[in-house]
Amino acid sequence: MSQQTMHVSFQLVKTNTDTVDAYSTTKCGSLFSDRVTSGILHAAHLYQVHTLDMSGYGLLEVPENVCLLTSMKQLLLQNNQLTTLPANIQSLKRLVNLNCTANKLVQLPSEICQIHSLETLDVSENRLTTIPEEMNMLSKLKLLNLSKNMLNELPSEVCEL
C-alpha cells in the first residue's frame, strides 16, 4: 500500500481561552489508520477541537473515535465516499454545522436527530432515499440541504422545522 499524507486541519482553543490555529499532518499507510485518529484524539486531550475538516480524502467511513471530540462545533466531511455516519454521532452535543456534501450516503442515522445544537445540516449530493422522521427534534436547525438526492418524499415532520 502506498504512503499517503492526510492533512487534518482543526481550530484549537487552549484551555486558557487563547485561540490558536493549527494544522496537523499525519503520514500513514491507510486513511483509516489508528495513527490518524489517535493523533486527533491526542490533540483533543490538550485542546478543545472546535472544527475538524476531513474533506476530500476518499474516506469510506468516519472513524468512530472522531465522535469522542465532544466540544466540536463544526465537522466537515464533504467530498468523500461515506455511505453512512456512525451512530455515536449523537455524542457531538455541541455540533452546530455538519457538512456531508458529495458523498454516497444512503441513509442518516436517527441518532443525528439527538444533536439539538445542530443549525446547519448539508447532506446534498448523496444517495439518500429517506431521512429520519425525528428530524423535527432539531429545533435550532436553520439550514437543511437535501438537494441532489434520491428522495421521493419528505416525512411530514420535516415541515415542522
PyMOL commands that place a pseudoatom at each C-alpha (Angstrom):
pseudoatom trace, name=CA, resn=MET, resi=1, chain=A, elem=C, hetatm=0, pos=[0.000, 0.000, 0.000]
pseudoatom trace, name=CA, resn=SER, resi=2, chain=A, elem=C, hetatm=0, pos=[1.394, 3.417, -0.883]
pseudoatom trace, name=CA, resn=GLN, resi=3, chain=A, elem=C, hetatm=0, pos=[2.198, 6.066, 1.696]
pseudoatom trace, name=CA, resn=GLN, resi=4, chain=A, elem=C, hetatm=0, pos=[-0.427, 8.810, 1.829]
pseudoatom trace, name=CA, resn=THR, resi=5, chain=A, elem=C, hetatm=0, pos=[-0.332, 12.096, 3.655]
pseudoatom trace, name=CA, resn=MET, resi=6, chain=A, elem=C, hetatm=0, pos=[-3.502, 13.338, 5.259]
pseudoatom trace, name=CA, resn=HIS, resi=7, chain=A, elem=C, hetatm=0, pos=[-3.789, 16.942, 6.377]
pseudoatom trace, name=CA, resn=VAL, resi=8, chain=A, elem=C, hetatm=0, pos=[-6.352, 17.216, 9.130]
pseudoatom trace, name=CA, resn=SER, resi=9, chain=A, elem=C, hetatm=0, pos=[-6.985, 20.847, 9.907]
pseudoatom trace, name=CA, resn=PHE, resi=10, chain=A, elem=C, hetatm=0, pos=[-8.681, 21.991, 13.031]
pseudoatom trace, name=CA, resn=GLN, resi=11, chain=A, elem=C, hetatm=0, pos=[-9.031, 25.087, 15.126]
pseudoatom trace, name=CA, resn=LEU, resi=12, chain=A, elem=C, hetatm=0, pos=[-7.691, 24.652, 18.603]
pseudoatom trace, name=CA, resn=VAL, resi=13, chain=A, elem=C, hetatm=0, pos=[-8.785, 26.613, 21.625]
pseudoatom trace, name=CA, resn=LYS, resi=14, chain=A, elem=C, hetatm=0, pos=[-6.406, 26.447, 24.562]
pseudoatom trace, name=CA, resn=THR, resi=15, chain=A, elem=C, hetatm=0, pos=[-7.929, 25.874, 27.961]
pseudoatom trace, name=CA, resn=ASN, resi=16, chain=A, elem=C, hetatm=0, pos=[-6.834, 29.379, 28.984]
pseudoatom trace, name=CA, resn=THR, resi=17, chain=A, elem=C, hetatm=0, pos=[-9.130, 30.764, 26.231]
pseudoatom trace, name=CA, resn=ASP, resi=18, chain=A, elem=C, hetatm=0, pos=[-6.344, 31.810, 23.829]
pseudoatom trace, name=CA, resn=THR, resi=19, chain=A, elem=C, hetatm=0, pos=[-7.254, 30.839, 20.274]
pseudoatom trace, name=CA, resn=VAL, resi=20, chain=A, elem=C, hetatm=0, pos=[-4.701, 29.031, 18.144]
pseudoatom trace, name=CA, resn=ASP, resi=21, chain=A, elem=C, hetatm=0, pos=[-4.999, 27.885, 14.536]
pseudoatom trace, name=CA, resn=ALA, resi=22, chain=A, elem=C, hetatm=0, pos=[-3.093, 24.689, 13.906]
pseudoatom trace, name=CA, resn=TYR, resi=23, chain=A, elem=C, hetatm=0, pos=[-2.581, 22.201, 11.112]
pseudoatom trace, name=CA, resn=SER, resi=24, chain=A, elem=C, hetatm=0, pos=[-1.576, 18.631, 11.740]
pseudoatom trace, name=CA, resn=THR, resi=25, chain=A, elem=C, hetatm=0, pos=[-0.037, 16.306, 9.176]
pseudoatom trace, name=CA, resn=THR, resi=26, chain=A, elem=C, hetatm=0, pos=[-0.035, 12.587, 9.798]
pseudoatom trace, name=CA, resn=LYS, resi=27, chain=A, elem=C, hetatm=0, pos=[1.628, 10.118, 7.420]
pseudoatom trace, name=CA, resn=CYS, resi=28, chain=A, elem=C, hetatm=0, pos=[0.044, 6.716, 7.350]
pseudoatom trace, name=CA, resn=GLY, resi=29, chain=A, elem=C, hetatm=0, pos=[-0.360, 3.747, 5.059]
pseudoatom trace, name=CA, resn=SER, resi=30, chain=A, elem=C, hetatm=0, pos=[-4.126, 3.974, 5.202]
pseudoatom trace, name=CA, resn=LEU, resi=31, chain=A, elem=C, hetatm=0, pos=[-6.598, 6.793, 5.644]
pseudoatom trace, name=CA, resn=PHE, resi=32, chain=A, elem=C, hetatm=0, pos=[-8.308, 4.670, 8.287]
pseudoatom trace, name=CA, resn=SER, resi=33, chain=A, elem=C, hetatm=0, pos=[-5.182, 4.127, 10.328]
pseudoatom trace, name=CA, resn=ASP, resi=34, chain=A, elem=C, hetatm=0, pos=[-5.440, 4.359, 14.094]
pseudoatom trace, name=CA, resn=ARG, resi=35, chain=A, elem=C, hetatm=0, pos=[-2.499, 6.758, 13.923]
pseudoatom trace, name=CA, resn=VAL, resi=36, chain=A, elem=C, hetatm=0, pos=[-4.707, 9.390, 12.280]
pseudoatom trace, name=CA, resn=THR, resi=37, chain=A, elem=C, hetatm=0, pos=[-7.483, 9.195, 14.842]
pseudoatom trace, name=CA, resn=SER, resi=38, chain=A, elem=C, hetatm=0, pos=[-5.125, 8.752, 17.775]
pseudoatom trace, name=CA, resn=GLY, resi=39, chain=A, elem=C, hetatm=0, pos=[-3.276, 11.897, 16.659]
pseudoatom trace, name=CA, resn=ILE, resi=40, chain=A, elem=C, hetatm=0, pos=[-6.559, 13.785, 16.569]
pseudoatom trace, name=CA, resn=LEU, resi=41, chain=A, elem=C, hetatm=0, pos=[-7.553, 12.431, 19.963]
pseudoatom trace, name=CA, resn=HIS, resi=42, chain=A, elem=C, hetatm=0, pos=[-4.164, 13.265, 21.451]
pseudoatom trace, name=CA, resn=ALA, resi=43, chain=A, elem=C, hetatm=0, pos=[-4.606, 16.880, 20.343]
pseudoatom trace, name=CA, resn=ALA, resi=44, chain=A, elem=C, hetatm=0, pos=[-8.140, 16.825, 21.750]
pseudoatom trace, name=CA, resn=HIS, resi=45, chain=A, elem=C, hetatm=0, pos=[-6.789, 15.962, 25.187]
pseudoatom trace, name=CA, resn=LEU, resi=46, chain=A, elem=C, hetatm=0, pos=[-4.609, 19.078, 25.084]
pseudoatom trace, name=CA, resn=TYR, resi=47, chain=A, elem=C, hetatm=0, pos=[-7.104, 21.401, 23.415]
pseudoatom trace, name=CA, resn=GLN, resi=48, chain=A, elem=C, hetatm=0, pos=[-10.775, 21.666, 22.662]
pseudoatom trace, name=CA, resn=VAL, resi=49, chain=A, elem=C, hetatm=0, pos=[-11.212, 20.898, 18.958]
pseudoatom trace, name=CA, resn=HIS, resi=50, chain=A, elem=C, hetatm=0, pos=[-13.951, 23.128, 17.543]
pseudoatom trace, name=CA, resn=THR, resi=51, chain=A, elem=C, hetatm=0, pos=[-13.572, 22.451, 13.806]
pseudoatom trace, name=CA, resn=LEU, resi=52, chain=A, elem=C, hetatm=0, pos=[-12.471, 19.252, 12.127]
pseudoatom trace, name=CA, resn=ASP, resi=53, chain=A, elem=C, hetatm=0, pos=[-12.084, 19.249, 8.340]
pseudoatom trace, name=CA, resn=MET, resi=54, chain=A, elem=C, hetatm=0, pos=[-11.736, 15.783, 6.834]
pseudoatom trace, name=CA, resn=SER, resi=55, chain=A, elem=C, hetatm=0, pos=[-12.990, 16.800, 3.375]
pseudoatom trace, name=CA, resn=GLY, resi=56, chain=A, elem=C, hetatm=0, pos=[-11.784, 15.244, 0.157]
pseudoatom trace, name=CA, resn=TYR, resi=57, chain=A, elem=C, hetatm=0, pos=[-9.742, 12.311, 1.457]
pseudoatom trace, name=CA, resn=GLY, resi=58, chain=A, elem=C, hetatm=0, pos=[-11.801, 9.473, -0.016]
pseudoatom trace, name=CA, resn=LEU, resi=59, chain=A, elem=C, hetatm=0, pos=[-12.881, 8.259, 3.409]
pseudoatom trace, name=CA, resn=LEU, resi=60, chain=A, elem=C, hetatm=0, pos=[-15.168, 5.220, 3.322]
pseudoatom trace, name=CA, resn=GLU, resi=61, chain=A, elem=C, hetatm=0, pos=[-16.204, 5.684, 6.942]
pseudoatom trace, name=CA, resn=VAL, resi=62, chain=A, elem=C, hetatm=0, pos=[-15.912, 8.220, 9.715]
pseudoatom trace, name=CA, resn=PRO, resi=63, chain=A, elem=C, hetatm=0, pos=[-13.560, 6.905, 12.388]
pseudoatom trace, name=CA, resn=GLU, resi=64, chain=A, elem=C, hetatm=0, pos=[-15.803, 6.398, 15.423]
pseudoatom trace, name=CA, resn=ASN, resi=65, chain=A, elem=C, hetatm=0, pos=[-13.148, 7.982, 17.651]
pseudoatom trace, name=CA, resn=VAL, resi=66, chain=A, elem=C, hetatm=0, pos=[-13.915, 11.322, 15.985]
pseudoatom trace, name=CA, resn=CYS, resi=67, chain=A, elem=C, hetatm=0, pos=[-17.189, 11.298, 17.904]
pseudoatom trace, name=CA, resn=LEU, resi=68, chain=A, elem=C, hetatm=0, pos=[-15.198, 11.480, 21.133]
pseudoatom trace, name=CA, resn=LEU, resi=69, chain=A, elem=C, hetatm=0, pos=[-14.345, 15.106, 20.312]
pseudoatom trace, name=CA, resn=THR, resi=70, chain=A, elem=C, hetatm=0, pos=[-17.405, 16.317, 22.198]
pseudoatom trace, name=CA, resn=SER, resi=71, chain=A, elem=C, hetatm=0, pos=[-16.508, 20.021, 22.117]
pseudoatom trace, name=CA, resn=MET, resi=72, chain=A, elem=C, hetatm=0, pos=[-16.542, 20.041, 18.303]
pseudoatom trace, name=CA, resn=LYS, resi=73, chain=A, elem=C, hetatm=0, pos=[-18.840, 22.633, 16.709]
pseudoatom trace, name=CA, resn=GLN, resi=74, chain=A, elem=C, hetatm=0, pos=[-18.111, 22.035, 13.030]
pseudoatom trace, name=CA, resn=LEU, resi=75, chain=A, elem=C, hetatm=0, pos=[-17.487, 18.721, 11.257]
pseudoatom trace, name=CA, resn=LEU, resi=76, chain=A, elem=C, hetatm=0, pos=[-16.666, 18.916, 7.548]
pseudoatom trace, name=CA, resn=LEU, resi=77, chain=A, elem=C, hetatm=0, pos=[-16.828, 15.598, 5.703]
pseudoatom trace, name=CA, resn=GLN, resi=78, chain=A, elem=C, hetatm=0, pos=[-17.681, 16.653, 2.157]
pseudoatom trace, name=CA, resn=ASN, resi=79, chain=A, elem=C, hetatm=0, pos=[-16.226, 15.025, -0.961]
pseudoatom trace, name=CA, resn=ASN, resi=80, chain=A, elem=C, hetatm=0, pos=[-15.503, 11.593, 0.475]
pseudoatom trace, name=CA, resn=GLN, resi=81, chain=A, elem=C, hetatm=0, pos=[-17.005, 8.139, -0.172]
pseudoatom trace, name=CA, resn=LEU, resi=82, chain=A, elem=C, hetatm=0, pos=[-19.105, 7.816, 3.002]
pseudoatom trace, name=CA, resn=THR, resi=83, chain=A, elem=C, hetatm=0, pos=[-22.166, 5.565, 2.825]
pseudoatom trace, name=CA, resn=THR, resi=84, chain=A, elem=C, hetatm=0, pos=[-23.266, 6.126, 6.418]
pseudoatom trace, name=CA, resn=LEU, resi=85, chain=A, elem=C, hetatm=0, pos=[-22.425, 8.111, 9.535]
pseudoatom trace, name=CA, resn=PRO, resi=86, chain=A, elem=C, hetatm=0, pos=[-21.574, 6.483, 12.867]
pseudoatom trace, name=CA, resn=ALA, resi=87, chain=A, elem=C, hetatm=0, pos=[-24.483, 6.019, 15.273]
pseudoatom trace, name=CA, resn=ASN, resi=88, chain=A, elem=C, hetatm=0, pos=[-22.418, 7.551, 18.077]
pseudoatom trace, name=CA, resn=ILE, resi=89, chain=A, elem=C, hetatm=0, pos=[-22.505, 10.892, 16.223]
pseudoatom trace, name=CA, resn=GLN, resi=90, chain=A, elem=C, hetatm=0, pos=[-25.120, 11.841, 18.812]
pseudoatom trace, name=CA, resn=SER, resi=91, chain=A, elem=C, hetatm=0, pos=[-22.286, 12.343, 21.311]
pseudoatom trace, name=CA, resn=LEU, resi=92, chain=A, elem=C, hetatm=0, pos=[-21.322, 15.550, 19.470]
pseudoatom trace, name=CA, resn=LYS, resi=93, chain=A, elem=C, hetatm=0, pos=[-23.756, 17.563, 21.589]
pseudoatom trace, name=CA, resn=ARG, resi=94, chain=A, elem=C, hetatm=0, pos=[-22.176, 20.936, 20.686]
pseudoatom trace, name=CA, resn=LEU, resi=95, chain=A, elem=C, hetatm=0, pos=[-22.095, 20.356, 16.938]
pseudoatom trace, name=CA, resn=VAL, resi=96, chain=A, elem=C, hetatm=0, pos=[-23.557, 23.330, 15.042]
pseudoatom trace, name=CA, resn=ASN, resi=97, chain=A, elem=C, hetatm=0, pos=[-22.508, 22.575, 11.447]
pseudoatom trace, name=CA, resn=LEU, resi=98, chain=A, elem=C, hetatm=0, pos=[-22.330, 19.153, 9.787]
pseudoatom trace, name=CA, resn=ASN, resi=99, chain=A, elem=C, hetatm=0, pos=[-21.400, 19.122, 6.110]
pseudoatom trace, name=CA, resn=CYS, resi=100, chain=A, elem=C, hetatm=0, pos=[-21.540, 15.771, 4.301]
pseudoatom trace, name=CA, resn=THR, resi=101, chain=A, elem=C, hetatm=0, pos=[-21.992, 17.084, 0.757]
pseudoatom trace, name=CA, resn=ALA, resi=102, chain=A, elem=C, hetatm=0, pos=[-20.902, 14.893, -2.173]
pseudoatom trace, name=CA, resn=ASN, resi=103, chain=A, elem=C, hetatm=0, pos=[-20.612, 11.507, -0.517]
pseudoatom trace, name=CA, resn=LYS, resi=104, chain=A, elem=C, hetatm=0, pos=[-22.546, 8.274, -1.088]
pseudoatom trace, name=CA, resn=LEU, resi=105, chain=A, elem=C, hetatm=0, pos=[-24.793, 8.410, 1.979]
pseudoatom trace, name=CA, resn=VAL, resi=106, chain=A, elem=C, hetatm=0, pos=[-27.808, 6.125, 1.592]
pseudoatom trace, name=CA, resn=GLN, resi=107, chain=A, elem=C, hetatm=0, pos=[-29.282, 6.920, 4.993]
pseudoatom trace, name=CA, resn=LEU, resi=108, chain=A, elem=C, hetatm=0, pos=[-28.792, 9.137, 8.018]
pseudoatom trace, name=CA, resn=PRO, resi=109, chain=A, elem=C, hetatm=0, pos=[-28.746, 7.536, 11.436]
pseudoatom trace, name=CA, resn=SER, resi=110, chain=A, elem=C, hetatm=0, pos=[-31.764, 8.540, 13.521]
pseudoatom trace, name=CA, resn=GLU, resi=111, chain=A, elem=C, hetatm=0, pos=[-29.273, 9.424, 16.278]
pseudoatom trace, name=CA, resn=ILE, resi=112, chain=A, elem=C, hetatm=0, pos=[-28.369, 12.532, 14.298]
pseudoatom trace, name=CA, resn=CYS, resi=113, chain=A, elem=C, hetatm=0, pos=[-31.704, 13.955, 15.465]
pseudoatom trace, name=CA, resn=GLN, resi=114, chain=A, elem=C, hetatm=0, pos=[-30.404, 13.971, 19.030]
pseudoatom trace, name=CA, resn=ILE, resi=115, chain=A, elem=C, hetatm=0, pos=[-27.856, 16.695, 18.245]
pseudoatom trace, name=CA, resn=HIS, resi=116, chain=A, elem=C, hetatm=0, pos=[-30.113, 19.534, 19.385]
pseudoatom trace, name=CA, resn=SER, resi=117, chain=A, elem=C, hetatm=0, pos=[-27.434, 22.200, 18.812]
pseudoatom trace, name=CA, resn=LEU, resi=118, chain=A, elem=C, hetatm=0, pos=[-27.315, 21.484, 15.052]
pseudoatom trace, name=CA, resn=GLU, resi=119, chain=A, elem=C, hetatm=0, pos=[-28.058, 24.609, 12.977]
pseudoatom trace, name=CA, resn=THR, resi=120, chain=A, elem=C, hetatm=0, pos=[-26.745, 23.533, 9.565]
pseudoatom trace, name=CA, resn=LEU, resi=121, chain=A, elem=C, hetatm=0, pos=[-27.033, 20.070, 8.060]
pseudoatom trace, name=CA, resn=ASP, resi=122, chain=A, elem=C, hetatm=0, pos=[-25.838, 19.767, 4.466]
pseudoatom trace, name=CA, resn=VAL, resi=123, chain=A, elem=C, hetatm=0, pos=[-26.282, 16.297, 3.008]
pseudoatom trace, name=CA, resn=SER, resi=124, chain=A, elem=C, hetatm=0, pos=[-26.707, 17.380, -0.606]
pseudoatom trace, name=CA, resn=GLU, resi=125, chain=A, elem=C, hetatm=0, pos=[-25.323, 15.304, -3.483]
pseudoatom trace, name=CA, resn=ASN, resi=126, chain=A, elem=C, hetatm=0, pos=[-25.728, 11.918, -1.826]
pseudoatom trace, name=CA, resn=ARG, resi=127, chain=A, elem=C, hetatm=0, pos=[-27.954, 8.879, -2.380]
pseudoatom trace, name=CA, resn=LEU, resi=128, chain=A, elem=C, hetatm=0, pos=[-30.494, 9.412, 0.382]
pseudoatom trace, name=CA, resn=THR, resi=129, chain=A, elem=C, hetatm=0, pos=[-33.898, 7.859, -0.255]
pseudoatom trace, name=CA, resn=THR, resi=130, chain=A, elem=C, hetatm=0, pos=[-35.338, 8.713, 3.169]
pseudoatom trace, name=CA, resn=ILE, resi=131, chain=A, elem=C, hetatm=0, pos=[-34.487, 10.861, 6.148]
pseudoatom trace, name=CA, resn=PRO, resi=132, chain=A, elem=C, hetatm=0, pos=[-35.270, 10.163, 9.786]
pseudoatom trace, name=CA, resn=GLU, resi=133, chain=A, elem=C, hetatm=0, pos=[-38.805, 11.063, 10.836]
pseudoatom trace, name=CA, resn=GLU, resi=134, chain=A, elem=C, hetatm=0, pos=[-37.380, 12.562, 14.026]
pseudoatom trace, name=CA, resn=MET, resi=135, chain=A, elem=C, hetatm=0, pos=[-35.847, 15.499, 12.114]
pseudoatom trace, name=CA, resn=ASN, resi=136, chain=A, elem=C, hetatm=0, pos=[-38.361, 17.813, 13.777]
pseudoatom trace, name=CA, resn=MET, resi=137, chain=A, elem=C, hetatm=0, pos=[-36.386, 17.327, 17.009]
pseudoatom trace, name=CA, resn=LEU, resi=138, chain=A, elem=C, hetatm=0, pos=[-33.685, 19.582, 15.530]
pseudoatom trace, name=CA, resn=SER, resi=139, chain=A, elem=C, hetatm=0, pos=[-35.329, 22.761, 16.774]
pseudoatom trace, name=CA, resn=LYS, resi=140, chain=A, elem=C, hetatm=0, pos=[-32.279, 25.002, 16.115]
pseudoatom trace, name=CA, resn=LEU, resi=141, chain=A, elem=C, hetatm=0, pos=[-31.872, 23.845, 12.529]
pseudoatom trace, name=CA, resn=LYS, resi=142, chain=A, elem=C, hetatm=0, pos=[-31.684, 26.860, 10.179]
pseudoatom trace, name=CA, resn=LEU, resi=143, chain=A, elem=C, hetatm=0, pos=[-30.413, 25.150, 7.017]
pseudoatom trace, name=CA, resn=LEU, resi=144, chain=A, elem=C, hetatm=0, pos=[-31.225, 21.651, 5.829]
pseudoatom trace, name=CA, resn=ASN, resi=145, chain=A, elem=C, hetatm=0, pos=[-29.837, 20.963, 2.356]
pseudoatom trace, name=CA, resn=LEU, resi=146, chain=A, elem=C, hetatm=0, pos=[-31.208, 17.755, 0.850]
pseudoatom trace, name=CA, resn=SER, resi=147, chain=A, elem=C, hetatm=0, pos=[-30.747, 18.687, -2.814]
pseudoatom trace, name=CA, resn=LYS, resi=148, chain=A, elem=C, hetatm=0, pos=[-29.441, 16.196, -5.384]
pseudoatom trace, name=CA, resn=ASN, resi=149, chain=A, elem=C, hetatm=0, pos=[-30.502, 13.069, -3.502]
pseudoatom trace, name=CA, resn=MET, resi=150, chain=A, elem=C, hetatm=0, pos=[-32.939, 10.287, -4.385]
pseudoatom trace, name=CA, resn=LEU, resi=151, chain=A, elem=C, hetatm=0, pos=[-35.756, 11.463, -2.126]
pseudoatom trace, name=CA, resn=ASN, resi=152, chain=A, elem=C, hetatm=0, pos=[-39.282, 10.853, -3.397]
pseudoatom trace, name=CA, resn=GLU, resi=153, chain=A, elem=C, hetatm=0, pos=[-40.990, 12.461, -0.428]
pseudoatom trace, name=CA, resn=LEU, resi=154, chain=A, elem=C, hetatm=0, pos=[-40.196, 14.054, 2.899]
pseudoatom trace, name=CA, resn=PRO, resi=155, chain=A, elem=C, hetatm=0, pos=[-41.653, 12.982, 6.215]
pseudoatom trace, name=CA, resn=SER, resi=156, chain=A, elem=C, hetatm=0, pos=[-44.385, 15.396, 7.261]
pseudoatom trace, name=CA, resn=GLU, resi=157, chain=A, elem=C, hetatm=0, pos=[-42.386, 16.079, 10.443]
pseudoatom trace, name=CA, resn=VAL, resi=158, chain=A, elem=C, hetatm=0, pos=[-39.772, 17.927, 8.369]
pseudoatom trace, name=CA, resn=CYS, resi=159, chain=A, elem=C, hetatm=0, pos=[-42.381, 20.585, 7.641]
pseudoatom trace, name=CA, resn=GLU, resi=160, chain=A, elem=C, hetatm=0, pos=[-42.485, 21.309, 11.376]
pseudoatom trace, name=CA, resn=LEU, resi=161, chain=A, elem=C, hetatm=0, pos=[-38.917, 22.619, 11.364]
for i in range(1, 161): cmd.bond("trace and resi %d" % i, "trace and resi %d" % (i + 1))
show_as sticks, trace
zoom trace
